[in-house]
Amino acid sequence: MILNLRIMSEENNQQPEKTVEKYYIEVSASAKKRFLIGFAGGIGWGVGLTLGTAVVVYLIGLFVSKIDFVPVFGKFAADVIKSAQSNLTTR
């Protein structure tokens, strides 16, 4: 339920006017129609989530490319690979 209050100016000496709006979701009795509505909603949610994630990952990648973060990560990755290779040769 959404409640909107519109207050009139005090100069007019009128009572505040109250507007109440209610929104209802209509539920269909047909199982086929409910399934199709739910399916379409799920597809829409999935597409929206995928596009939103792609945009966020793109923006993070753009931000990371602007700073000098790659050499730090590259050194860390090289240390991990060197450690893993030395462990493989000792076993």
DSSP file (Angstrom, degrees, kcal/mol; ACC not computed):
  #  RESIDUE AA STRUCTURE BP1 BP2  ACC     N-H-->O    O-->H-N    N-H-->O    O-->H-N    TCO  KAPPA ALPHA  PHI   PSI    X-CA   Y-CA   Z-CA
    1    1 A M              0   0    0      0, 0.0     2,-0.5     0, 0.0    21,-0.2   0.000 360.0 360.0 360.0 134.7    0.0    0.0    0.0
    2    2 A I  E     -A   21   0A   0     19,-2.3    19,-2.2     2,-0.0     2,-0.6  -0.936 360.0-160.3-111.9 131.3    1.3    3.4   -0.9
    3    3 A L  E     -A   20   0A   0     -2,-0.5     2,-0.5    17,-0.2    17,-0.2  -0.951   6.5-172.8-117.2 118.7    0.2    6.4    1.1
    4    4 A N  E     -A   19   0A   0     15,-2.1    15,-2.1    -2,-0.6     2,-0.5  -0.940   4.1-164.5-111.2 130.1    0.5    9.9   -0.4
    5    5 A L  E     -A   18   0A   0     -2,-0.5     2,-0.6    13,-0.2    13,-0.2  -0.964   3.0-169.8-114.7 125.2   -0.3   13.0    1.8
    6    6 A R  E     -A   17   0A   0     11,-1.9    11,-1.7    -2,-0.5     2,-0.5  -0.963  10.5-156.6-112.5 117.8   -0.8   16.3    0.1
    7    7 A I        -     0   0    0     -2,-0.6     2,-0.1     9,-0.2     3,-0.1  -0.823  10.7-138.5 -98.3 125.3   -0.9   19.2    2.6
    8    8 A M        -     0   0    0     -2,-0.5     5,-0.1     1,-0.1    -1,-0.0  -0.390  37.1 -85.0 -74.9 158.7   -2.7   22.3    1.5
    9    9 A S    > > -     0   0    0      1,-0.1     3,-1.0    -2,-0.1     5,-0.6  -0.323  30.9-126.9 -65.8 148.1   -1.2   25.7    2.4
   10   10 A E  G > 5S+     0   0    0      1,-0.2     3,-0.7     2,-0.2    -1,-0.1   0.701 103.7  71.4 -70.7 -17.8   -2.0   27.0    5.8
   11   11 A E  G 3 5S+     0   0    0      1,-0.2    -1,-0.2     2,-0.1    -2,-0.0   0.831  95.7  51.3 -67.1 -31.2   -3.2   30.3    4.3
   12   12 A N  G < 5S-     0   0    0     -3,-1.0    -1,-0.2     2,-0.1    -2,-0.2   0.609  97.8-139.9 -82.0 -11.7   -6.3   28.6    2.9
   13   13 A N  T < 5 +     0   0    0     -3,-0.7     2,-0.3    -4,-0.4    -3,-0.1   0.857  50.4 146.5  53.9  39.7   -7.2   27.1    6.2
   14   14 A Q      < -     0   0    0     -5,-0.6    -1,-0.2     1,-0.1    -6,-0.1  -0.714  54.2-101.9-103.2 157.3   -8.3   23.9    4.5
   15   15 A Q        -     0   0    0     -2,-0.3    -7,-0.1     1,-0.1    -1,-0.1  -0.448  46.8 -94.7 -71.5 147.4   -7.9   20.4    5.9
   16   16 A P        -     0   0    0      0, 0.0     2,-0.5     0, 0.0    -9,-0.2  -0.388  39.1-129.1 -61.6 141.5   -5.0   18.2    4.6
   17   17 A E  E     -A    6   0A   0    -11,-1.7   -11,-1.9    -3,-0.1     2,-0.5  -0.826  19.6-155.1 -97.8 128.4   -6.1   16.1    1.8
   18   18 A K  E     -A    5   0A   0     -2,-0.5     2,-0.5   -13,-0.2   -13,-0.2  -0.895   8.2-170.3-109.2 128.3   -5.2   12.4    2.1
   19   19 A T  E     -A    4   0A   0    -15,-2.1   -15,-2.1    -2,-0.5     2,-0.5  -0.973   1.9-168.2-118.6 125.5   -4.8   10.2   -1.0
   20   20 A V  E     -A    3   0A   0     -2,-0.5     2,-0.4   -17,-0.2   -17,-0.2  -0.960   3.7-173.4-116.2 126.2   -4.5    6.4   -0.5
   21   21 A E  E     -A    2   0A   0    -19,-2.2   -19,-2.3    -2,-0.5     2,-0.4  -0.970   2.1-168.2-120.1 132.9   -3.4    4.3   -3.5
   22   22 A K        -     0   0    0     -2,-0.4     2,-0.5   -21,-0.2    -2,-0.0  -0.960   5.3-158.0-121.2 138.7   -3.4    0.5   -3.4
   23   23 A Y        -     0   0    0     -2,-0.4     2,-0.4     2,-0.0    -2,-0.0  -0.961  10.2-169.3-116.5 130.1   -1.8   -1.8   -5.9
   24   24 A Y        -     0   0    0     -2,-0.5     2,-0.6   -23,-0.0    -2,-0.0  -0.905  19.1-134.4-117.6 145.6   -2.8   -5.4   -6.3
   25   25 A I        -     0   0    0     -2,-0.4     2,-0.5     2,-0.0    -2,-0.0  -0.885  24.7-134.4 -96.8 122.7   -1.2   -8.2   -8.2
   26   26 A E        -     0   0    0     -2,-0.6     2,-0.6     1,-0.0    -2,-0.0  -0.655  15.4-152.4 -80.8 125.9   -3.8  -10.1  -10.2
   27   27 A V        -     0   0    0     -2,-0.5     2,-0.2     2,-0.0     7,-0.0  -0.873  11.2-139.0-102.0 123.8   -3.4  -13.8   -9.8
   28   28 A S        -     0   0    0     -2,-0.6     6,-0.1     2,-0.1     0, 0.0  -0.518   5.4-143.6 -81.6 147.2   -4.7  -15.9  -12.8
   29   29 A A  S    S+     0   0    0     -2,-0.2     2,-0.4     4,-0.0    -1,-0.1   0.702  76.2  95.8 -80.2 -20.1   -6.5  -19.1  -12.2
   30   30 A S     >  -     0   0    0      1,-0.2     4,-2.1     2,-0.0     5,-0.2  -0.596  63.1-155.8 -77.9 124.4   -4.9  -20.7  -15.2
   31   31 A A  H  > S+     0   0    0     -2,-0.4     4,-2.4     1,-0.2    -1,-0.2   0.860  94.8  54.7 -66.1 -35.8   -1.8  -22.7  -14.4
   32   32 A K  H  > S+     0   0    0      2,-0.2     4,-2.4     1,-0.2    -1,-0.2   0.917 109.1  46.9 -64.5 -43.0   -0.5  -22.3  -18.0
   33   33 A K  H  > S+     0   0    0      2,-0.2     4,-2.4     1,-0.2    -2,-0.2   0.903 112.2  49.9 -67.1 -41.2   -0.7  -18.5  -17.7
   34   34 A R  H  X S+     0   0    0     -4,-2.1     4,-2.4     2,-0.2    -1,-0.2   0.902 111.5  50.0 -62.0 -40.8    0.9  -18.5  -14.3
   35   35 A F  H  X S+     0   0    0     -4,-2.4     4,-2.9     2,-0.2    -2,-0.2   0.933 111.6  47.3 -63.1 -46.5    3.7  -20.7  -15.7
   36   36 A L  H  X S+     0   0    0     -4,-2.4     4,-2.6     2,-0.2     5,-0.2   0.887 112.9  48.6 -64.8 -39.2    4.3  -18.4  -18.7
   37   37 A I  H  X S+     0   0    0     -4,-2.4     4,-2.2     2,-0.2    -1,-0.2   0.924 114.7  45.5 -66.4 -43.6    4.3  -15.3  -16.6
   38   38 A G  H  X S+     0   0    0     -4,-2.4     4,-2.2     2,-0.2    -2,-0.2   0.892 113.6  49.7 -65.0 -40.2    6.8  -16.9  -14.1
   39   39 A F  H  X S+     0   0    0     -4,-2.9     4,-2.4     2,-0.2    -2,-0.2   0.928 111.8  47.3 -64.7 -46.2    9.0  -18.2  -16.9
   40   40 A A  H  X S+     0   0    0     -4,-2.6     4,-2.4     1,-0.2    -2,-0.2   0.889 112.0  51.2 -63.7 -38.8    9.1  -14.8  -18.7
   41   41 A G  H  X S+     0   0    0     -4,-2.2     4,-2.4    -5,-0.2    -1,-0.2   0.898 110.4  49.1 -64.6 -40.1    9.9  -13.1  -15.4
   42   42 A G  H  X S+     0   0    0     -4,-2.2     4,-2.4     2,-0.2    -2,-0.2   0.893 111.1  49.0 -65.9 -40.7   12.7  -15.6  -14.7
   43   43 A I  H  X S+     0   0    0     -4,-2.4     4,-2.5     2,-0.2     5,-0.2   0.926 112.6  48.4 -64.0 -44.3   14.2  -15.1  -18.2
   44   44 A G  H  X S+     0   0    0     -4,-2.4     4,-2.4     1,-0.2    -2,-0.2   0.901 111.6  49.3 -62.5 -41.2   14.0  -11.3  -17.7
   45   45 A W  H  X S+     0   0    0     -4,-2.4     4,-2.6     2,-0.2    -1,-0.2   0.918 112.2  48.7 -64.0 -43.7   15.7  -11.5  -14.3
   46   46 A G  H  X S+     0   0    0     -4,-2.4     4,-2.3     2,-0.2    -2,-0.2   0.906 112.7  46.6 -64.2 -43.3   18.4  -13.7  -15.7
   47   47 A V  H  X S+     0   0    0     -4,-2.5     4,-2.6     2,-0.2     5,-0.2   0.916 113.8  48.9 -66.0 -42.7   19.1  -11.5  -18.7
   48   48 A G  H  X S+     0   0    0     -4,-2.4     4,-2.5    -5,-0.2    -2,-0.2   0.908 111.7  48.7 -63.6 -41.8   19.1   -8.4  -16.5
   49   49 A L  H  X S+     0   0    0     -4,-2.6     4,-2.4     2,-0.2    -1,-0.2   0.911 112.5  48.6 -64.1 -42.0   21.5  -10.0  -14.0
   50   50 A T  H  X S+     0   0    0     -4,-2.3     4,-2.3     2,-0.2    -2,-0.2   0.930 114.1  44.7 -64.8 -46.2   23.8  -11.1  -16.8
   51   51 A L  H  X S+     0   0    0     -4,-2.6     4,-2.2     2,-0.2    -2,-0.2   0.902 113.8  50.2 -66.0 -40.4   23.9   -7.7  -18.4
   52   52 A G  H  X S+     0   0    0     -4,-2.5     4,-2.2    -5,-0.2    -2,-0.2   0.909 111.4  48.2 -63.6 -42.1   24.3   -5.9  -15.1
   53   53 A T  H  X S+     0   0    0     -4,-2.4     4,-2.7     1,-0.2     5,-0.2   0.897 110.0  52.8 -65.0 -40.1   27.2   -8.2  -14.1
   54   54 A A  H  X S+     0   0    0     -4,-2.3     4,-2.3     1,-0.2    -2,-0.2   0.907 109.9  48.2 -62.0 -41.7   28.9   -7.6  -17.5
   55   55 A V  H  X S+     0   0    0     -4,-2.2     4,-2.5     2,-0.2    -2,-0.2   0.922 113.0  47.5 -65.3 -44.1   28.7   -3.8  -17.1
   56   56 A V  H  X S+     0   0    0     -4,-2.2     4,-2.4     2,-0.2    -2,-0.2   0.924 113.2  47.6 -64.5 -44.5   30.1   -4.0  -13.5
   57   57 A V  H  X S+     0   0    0     -4,-2.7     4,-2.6     2,-0.2    -1,-0.2   0.895 111.8  51.4 -63.6 -39.8   33.0   -6.3  -14.6
   58   58 A Y  H  X S+     0   0    0     -4,-2.3     4,-2.5    -5,-0.2    -2,-0.2   0.931 110.9  47.6 -61.6 -45.8   33.7   -4.1  -17.6
   59   59 A L  H  X S+     0   0    0     -4,-2.5     4,-2.3     2,-0.2    -2,-0.2   0.891 112.3  49.1 -65.3 -38.9   33.9   -1.0  -15.3
   60   60 A I  H  X S+     0   0    0     -4,-2.4     4,-2.8     2,-0.2     5,-0.2   0.924 112.0  49.1 -64.7 -43.5   36.1   -2.8  -12.8
   61   61 A G  H  X S+     0   0    0     -4,-2.6     4,-2.1     1,-0.2    -2,-0.2   0.890 111.1  49.9 -61.9 -39.7   38.4   -3.9  -15.7
   62   62 A L  H  X S+     0   0    0     -4,-2.5     4,-0.9     2,-0.2    -1,-0.2   0.908 112.8  47.0 -64.6 -42.2   38.5   -0.3  -17.0
   63   63 A F  H >X S+     0   0    0     -4,-2.3     4,-0.9     1,-0.2     3,-0.5   0.913 112.5  48.7 -65.6 -44.0   39.4    1.0  -13.6
   64   64 A V  H 3<>S+     0   0    0     -4,-2.8     5,-0.6     1,-0.2     3,-0.5   0.852 106.8  56.6 -67.3 -34.1   42.1   -1.6  -13.0
   65   65 A S  H 3<5S+     0   0    0     -4,-2.1    -1,-0.2     1,-0.2    -2,-0.2   0.769 103.1  55.9 -69.2 -23.0   43.6   -0.9  -16.4
   66   66 A K  H <<5S+     0   0    0     -4,-0.9    -1,-0.2    -3,-0.5     2,-0.2   0.734 103.6  61.4 -80.9 -22.8   44.0    2.8  -15.5
   67   67 A I  T  <5S-     0   0    0     -4,-0.9     2,-1.5    -3,-0.5     3,-0.5  -0.612  95.1-108.2-101.4 166.1   46.0    2.1  -12.3
   68   68 A D  T   5S+     0   0    0     -2,-0.2     4,-0.3     1,-0.2    -3,-0.1  -0.436  78.0 120.0 -91.4  61.9   49.4    0.3  -12.1
   69   69 A F     >< +     0   0    0     -2,-1.5     4,-2.1    -5,-0.6     3,-0.3   0.706  51.8  75.8 -97.0 -25.7   48.0   -2.9  -10.5
   70   70 A V  H  > S+     0   0    0     -3,-0.5     4,-3.1    -6,-0.3     5,-0.2   0.882  91.6  52.6 -63.1 -43.1   49.0   -5.4  -13.2
   71   71 A P  H  > S+     0   0    0      0, 0.0     4,-2.2     0, 0.0    -1,-0.2   0.882 110.0  50.4 -61.8 -34.8   52.7   -5.7  -12.2
   72   72 A V  H  > S+     0   0    0     -4,-0.3     4,-2.0    -3,-0.3    -2,-0.2   0.941 114.9  42.5 -65.5 -46.2   51.8   -6.3   -8.6
   73   73 A F  H  X S+     0   0    0     -4,-2.1     4,-2.8     1,-0.2    -1,-0.2   0.884 112.4  54.4 -67.2 -38.2   49.4   -9.1   -9.6
   74   74 A G  H  X S+     0   0    0     -4,-3.1     4,-2.3     2,-0.2    -1,-0.2   0.895 108.6  48.3 -62.9 -40.8   51.9  -10.4  -12.2
   75   75 A K  H  X S+     0   0    0     -4,-2.2     4,-2.3     2,-0.2    -1,-0.2   0.909 112.2  49.5 -64.9 -42.3   54.6  -10.7   -9.5
   76   76 A F  H  X S+     0   0    0     -4,-2.0     4,-2.2     1,-0.2    -2,-0.2   0.929 111.8  48.1 -61.9 -45.3   52.2  -12.5   -7.1
   77   77 A A  H  X S+     0   0    0     -4,-2.8     4,-2.4     1,-0.2    -2,-0.2   0.891 110.6  51.7 -63.6 -39.1   51.1  -14.9   -9.9
   78   78 A A  H  X S+     0   0    0     -4,-2.3     4,-2.5     2,-0.2    -1,-0.2   0.895 109.2  50.3 -64.5 -39.6   54.8  -15.6  -10.8
   79   79 A D  H  X S+     0   0    0     -4,-2.3     4,-2.3     2,-0.2    -2,-0.2   0.900 111.1  48.9 -64.5 -40.3   55.5  -16.4   -7.1
   80   80 A V  H  X S+     0   0    0     -4,-2.2     4,-2.4     2,-0.2    -2,-0.2   0.922 112.7  47.1 -65.3 -43.9   52.6  -18.8   -6.9
   81   81 A I  H  X S+     0   0    0     -4,-2.4     4,-2.6     2,-0.2     5,-0.2   0.914 112.1  50.2 -64.8 -42.6   53.6  -20.5  -10.1
   82   82 A K  H  X S+     0   0    0     -4,-2.5     4,-2.2     1,-0.2    -1,-0.2   0.914 112.0  48.0 -61.8 -43.1   57.3  -20.8   -8.9
   83   83 A S  H  X S+     0   0    0     -4,-2.3     4,-1.8     2,-0.2    -2,-0.2   0.905 112.1  49.2 -64.5 -42.0   56.1  -22.2   -5.6
   84   84 A A  H  X S+     0   0    0     -4,-2.4     4,-1.7     1,-0.2    -2,-0.2   0.899 111.5  49.0 -65.8 -40.5   53.8  -24.7   -7.3
   85   85 A Q  H  X S+     0   0    0     -4,-2.6     4,-1.7     1,-0.2    -1,-0.2   0.879 110.0  51.0 -67.5 -37.6   56.5  -25.9   -9.7
   86   86 A S  H  X S+     0   0    0     -4,-2.2     4,-1.2     1,-0.2    -1,-0.2   0.863 109.6  50.9 -68.4 -33.1   59.1  -26.3   -6.9
   87   87 A N  H  X S+     0   0    0     -4,-1.8     4,-0.9     1,-0.2    -1,-0.2   0.838 107.7  53.8 -70.2 -32.8   56.5  -28.4   -5.0
   88   88 A L  H  < S+     0   0    0     -4,-1.7     3,-0.3     1,-0.2    -2,-0.2   0.877 108.7  48.4 -69.2 -36.6   55.9  -30.6   -8.0
   89   89 A T  H  < S+     0   0    0     -4,-1.7    -1,-0.2     1,-0.2    -2,-0.2   0.787 107.6  55.2 -75.6 -26.5   59.6  -31.4   -8.4
   90   90 A T  H  <        0   0    0     -4,-1.2    -1,-0.2     1,-0.2    -2,-0.2   0.705 360.0 360.0 -80.0 -18.4   60.1  -32.3   -4.8
   91   91 A R     <        0   0    0     -4,-0.9    -1,-0.2    -3,-0.3    -2,-0.2   0.447 360.0 360.0 -90.8 360.0   57.4  -34.9   -4.8
